[in-house]
């Protein structure tokens, strides 16, 4: 997920993306805990980075609103 694509979303859509990625990350971590974790070793890292991108865009918007 690219930051440029995220910036095109509305605030409500960004919050929905944040919730979806958070939920998927949690489910992936649980699945990896139950199994050997070798199924998708990079999935957790990509989800964490996607979540960080979403949070960054949300924070930037909040800071721009204050100006």
C-alpha positions in Angstrom: 0.0 0.0 0.0 1.5 3.3 -1.1 1.2 6.5 0.9 0.1 8.4 -2.2 -2.9 6.1 -2.5 -3.7 6.5 1.2 -3.6 10.3 0.9 -6.5 10.1 -1.7 -8.8 8.5 0.9 -11.1 10.5 3.1 -10.7 10.5 6.9 -13.4 7.9 7.4 -11.9 5.7 4.7 -8.5 6.0 6.3 -9.9 5.0 9.7 -11.5 2.0 8.1 -8.2 1.0 6.4 -6.5 1.4 9.8 -9.1 -0.9 11.5 -8.8 -3.5 8.7 -5.0 -3.6 8.7 -4.9 -3.8 12.5 -7.4 -6.7 12.5 -5.5 -8.5 9.8 -2.2 -8.0 11.6 -3.7 -9.4 14.9 -5.2 -12.4 13.1 -1.9 -13.1 11.2 0.1 -13.0 14.5 -2.3 -15.4 16.1 -2.2 -17.8 13.2 1.6 -17.8 13.2 1.6 -18.5 16.9 -0.5 -21.6 16.4 1.6 -22.9 13.5 5.3 -22.9 12.8 5.1 -19.4 11.2 6.8 -20.5 8.0 3.7 -20.0 5.9 4.0 -16.3 5.3 7.1 -15.0 7.0 6.9 -11.5 5.5 3.2 -10.9 6.0 3.6 -9.5 9.6 6.3 -7.1 8.5 4.3 -5.8 5.5 1.2 -5.4 7.6 3.2 -3.5 10.3 4.6 -1.2 7.7 1.2 -0.6 6.1 -0.2 0.2 9.5 2.6 2.7 10.1 1.9 4.4 6.7 -1.8 4.7 7.6 -1.0 6.2 11.0 1.5 8.6 9.4 -1.1 9.9 6.9 -3.6 10.3 9.7 -1.1 12.2 11.9 -0.1 14.5 9.0 -3.7 15.4 8.4 -4.3 16.2 12.1 -1.2 18.4 12.2 -2.3 20.2 9.0 -5.8 20.9 10.5 -4.1 22.7 13.4 -2.4 25.2 11.1 
